[in-house]
Amino acid sequence: MRYYFTFIIAVLCLCFSALSYANTIKTLPVVDATQLINTNTECWYDNKRYSEGAIVQVHSVTLICAAKYTQHNNSQLMWLKLDKQGNLIYPKKPSTITVN
């Protein structure tokens, strides 16, 4: 009887110790808001930071992290589309200016 009781205690201890590792907490990185406002030298996608030239495939669209204004050396970065030949597709600027 004493051996059965010891065996049952040992099995219960093994079960509880195995279950203690089952629940893991997924942590997300903390983003410093001042860094985002001041620098803008990175592109963000899926809570990850990418540098200039990084390419990401989203469904059927290919995006590249590139300069927002090509004529400026330290321009902000943004995600731009790539066409099938690998050329950047910039957003179209409005042809007219409207004033309310």
N, C-alpha and C positions, 0 to 999 in steps of 0.2 A: 504494500500500500504506500509506503514511504517512497519507493522508487517511482511509482506512477505519479505521485504528487510532485516530485522533483522533475520528472520528465515533462509534465504539463507546464510547470513554471518556466522551464527552459524554452519550450516551444512558444509560449506567450511572449517571453522576452525577445526571442528572435523575430516574431511577427511585429511587435511594436518598434523594434529597432529598424526593421526594413521599411516600415511605413513612415518613419520619421524623415526619410530622405525623399519621399514621393512628391511632396509639395515644394517646388522651388519657385521663387519669386523672380519674375522677369523685370529687370530694372531698365529704365530708359535714361540716356545721358541727359544731363542738365545743360541747357543752352543758355549762354550768357547773352542777354538781350542787348547790352551795350556794345558787344562785339559785332552783332548783326547790324546795328544802326550805324556804327562808326566806320567799319571797314568795307563791307560788301565785296570782299575779295574771294568769295566762294559761292558756290551754288548748293542749294539744299534739295535733297530728294529722299523720301522715305526715312526722314530723321537722320540722314547721313550727310556729311559735308564733302563736297567735291571741289577740286581745284580746276583751273582753266584748262580746257582740252579734254576733260573727262567725257566719255560717251556712255549714254544710258539708253537701253532699248525698253520702251514702254509700249506694250502690245505690238502694234505694227509701225509705230513711229520711233525714229531714232533721234535722240536729242544730244546736243553737245553744249557743254558749259563754255560760253564765249563772251567776249566783250560786248557790252550793250552799245557803245559808240566806238567804232573802229578807228576813228581819227584821234582819239585820246589815248595816251599811254596808260594811265591809271584809271581806266573806265570801270564802272560797275560790271559785274558778271551777271549773266542771265542764261536760261536754257533757250536754245534756238534749235529749230528743226533742221535736219539734213535731208536733202533730196536723194534720189537713187544714185546720182553721180558723186555724192559726197560734198556738195556745195551747200553753204549756209543759206537758209531762207529767213531773211529779216522780216519783221512785221511791217505791213504797209502803213505808210504815214498818210494822214488825211490830206487831200489835195487842196482843200479850202479851209479857211479859218472862219468859224462862226462865233459871233459875239451876241450874248443874250441882251 
